[in-house]
Amino acid sequence: MKYKDKKNGDTSRGKTKEIAEDKETIRLKENIYVVFVECESPGNVGFLARTMANFGLHKLVLINPCTLKDEAYYQAMHARETVENAEIYDTVEEFVADKQIDFVVGSTGMPGGSYNLSRIPIKPEELAKSMNYNDKIAILFGREGDGLSNAEIEMCDITVSIPTDPTYPIMNISHAAAVILYEIFKNKSTYPVEGLEESTALEKEYLIKDMEKLISTLPIPDHKKKNGLKVFKNIINRAFITGREAHTFKGILRRLNNKLEEN
């Protein structure tokens, strides 16, 4: 559904002046996808688009959304174009594969304890200080009522949670997005030194596969192998290791696996 502006006359009102941006800001805006999973209210889609516009973001992705009625475009205000151009996918997996996303961030209002390894989160400020905006990054926001499923959280490289009062911990989608995106823009970091680029999704995937192969040789129960691999993945993602570090670590794991095969 396209929103048609019926206002006549001067259409410049509400438009912002074009301002020269540094290359890092441009990369950030081009590489961040804001993903709303199975939205239930079209109004919240509009509010989210409006929040994105506050930070110059325009890549909105909707996973199996509700019907986008006029309310979505009305609430978006001057970000109506973001709603109009939103890309729609059936599943998160389909989106990640299609766009070749390097890093998936899951937002959660229900962080887990030490026994729920997938839901151990970091704070928005910690996330923002470590992100490399040369990579394609997807920030997932879950359903209004239930948030992200455990399966969707498992897909994420890392989860982020906003500290709130325990008597009312769940935030509105657009409010949560505003906090996270503010921290990202506030803590933009440059990577001027060659070799400090963060490892890509493919480099981390190969590294994790080598660790999985190594763990599979250990005489321990399967559930401990699974937990061990999950902890390793969490550490790798929280450390935001560079491509060089991933390559070096992968070489060590490969040699260990080769040594075990020889014996």
N, C-alpha and C positions, 0 to 999 in steps of 0.2 A: 504494500500500500504506500503510495506516495502522498506526502503532505503538500498541498498547494497553498502558497501564501496569497491570500486574497487582498492584502493591503495594497492600496494604491499610493501613488506619490513617491516621495523620497524613500528609497530602500536602503540608504546608507546608515540609517539610525541603528545603533547597536553593534555596528561593525568596528573591529579594532584596527588600529594602524599597523601596517606591516613593519615589523622590527627585525633587524638583522640578527640572526642567531648563530651561535658558535656551532662548529661541526659536531661536537658531542651532543648538543641538544637536538640537532637534526637527526642524528643516529638514534638517539633515545626515542624520539617520537615515531620514527619509522620502524623500529624493531620491537616495540611493546604492543602486544595484543591484549585487550581486556576482554575476558571471556565470561559470559553470564550463562550458567548451566540451568536449563529448564526453568526459566523465569515464569512466575505464575501471574504477575501483574504487569500489564503493558505500561502502566505509569512508572514503575520502577526502572524499566528500560530507558524511558525518557530521562528520568533523574540521573541514571548512571551516565548517559551520553552527555548530559549537562556538566556533570562532574569531570568527565574526561576532557571536555572543552576547556575547563578552567586550567588544565595543564597541557593544552595543545595536542592532546591525543585524539586519534580519529579511527583507529582500527578496532572496531567493536565486533565481537563474534558471539553469536547466540546459538546455544546447543539445545535443539528440540524445544523451541520457545512456544509460548502461548501465542494466540493471534494478536498481532500488533494493531490495535485499534487506534483511533485518533488521539486517545489519551497519551500514547507513547510519544507522538510527535509534538503534542501541545506541551507536555512537561519538559521536553528537551529544549524548548525555547530556541535559542540561536544555534543549537547543536542538532537541529532536525536532520541535517544532511548526514550526520553520523548514524542516525537510526535508519535513514533511507538506504545507506550504503552498507549496513551491517551484513556480515556474511553468516549464513546459517548452515549448520552441520547437524547430523543426527546424533553423533557421539563425540566425546572429547578425543578418543583415539583417532577417529577419522580426521579431525581438525589438525591434531599434532602431526600426523603422517603427511597430510596434504601440504601444510605450510613448512614442514621440516623444522619444527621448533627445537631450539637447542636447550632451553631451560624452562621447566614448568613450575610455577609457584602456586601452591594451593592456599587460599585463605580459609581460616577456620575460627569460629567463635568457641569451639569446644576442644581445646588442646588436651592431648593425652598425657598420662604420666609415664614413668620410666618403663612400664610394661606394655605401653602402646607405642611401639617404635615409630610407626608411620605418622603419628600425631604429635611428636615432640617438635614444637615450633620455635621459631626465632621471632624477635620483635621487628616491626617495620623498619626501624632505624638501623638495626643490624643487617637486615636484608639490603637496604639501600646503599650502605657503605661498601658492600662487597660486590655488587652487581657490575657486570661488564656489558655495556650497551652496544657492543659490536655484535653480540649474539641476539638471535631471535628469542624473545622472552614472552611467555604467556602467563598472565595472572588470572587465576580462576576464582570466580565467586559463585557460591552454590545457591541452591534453592532457598527461597525466602523462609520456608518452614523447616527444612531438614538439612540445609547446607550441602556440602559435598559428601558423596557416599564413600564408604571405606575403599571401594575399588578405585574410585577417582583419586582419592588421597594417595593410594599406592602408586599411581601413575606419576605423581608429582616428585620433582627432585628435592623439594623442600616445602615446608609449610610455614606460614606466617600468621601470627595471632596478635590482636591488639589488646593490651591490658585494659580491662574494664572492671567496673564494680561487680562482684559476684552475685549481687541481688538482681542484676539486670544485665547479663553479659553479652547478649546477642544484639549486634548493631544492624541498622538498616544497611542494605547493600551500598547505596550511594555514599553513606557516611563512612563506611569502612573503606570504600575505594578512595575517598578524599584523604583519609589519614595515610594510607599506603602510598598513594601517588604523590602526596606532599613530601613525604620522607624521601622518595626517590628523586624528586626534583631538587630537594634541599641538599642532598648528599651526592650529587653528581660527582663522579671521579674521572679523572683523565688517566690514560695509560700511555704515557709518552715514551716509555722505555721498551725497546724491541724485545719480544720474548715474554712480556707480561700478559699477553692476551689469554683470557680464560679458556680452558679446554672446551672443545665443542661437545655436543651431545654424543656424537659418534666416538670420539676419543674416550669419553667416560664409559660408554657402553662396552667398548673392547676391554677397558681396564676392569670393569666389574665382571665381565665374562671370565677373564683370567683368574680373578679372585674366586669366583664361583667354582671353577675347575679345581683350584687348589683346595678349597674347603671341602669339596666332594671326596677328597682322598682321606679325610680325617675320620677316625673310628668313633664318631659321635652320632647321637640320634638326629633324624632328619629335621625335627623342629629346631634343634640347636644350630644346624647348618643354615637353615632359613633365617633365623634370627641373627646369626653371625654375618651373613651376607647383607642383611638389611642395615645392621649397624655400620658396616663398612661403607655402604652406599650413602648413609646419612652423613658420615664423617667427610667423605669425598665432596659431597654437595655443600655442606656447611663451610668447608675450607675454601671453596671456589678456586680450586687448584688451576694453575696455568697449563697451557698445552705442553710446554716443556716438562713440567712436573709429571703430568699424566704419561707422557712418552717414556720418561725415565723410570717411573714406578712400574709401568707396564712391562718394560724390559726386564726388570728384576723378577716380577711374577712369572714371566715367560720362562726365564732361566730356571726358576724353582720348579716349575711344572715339568720342564725338560729333564731336570735332574731326577725327579721322582719317577719319570717314565723309564729312565735308564736303569734305575734300581728295581 
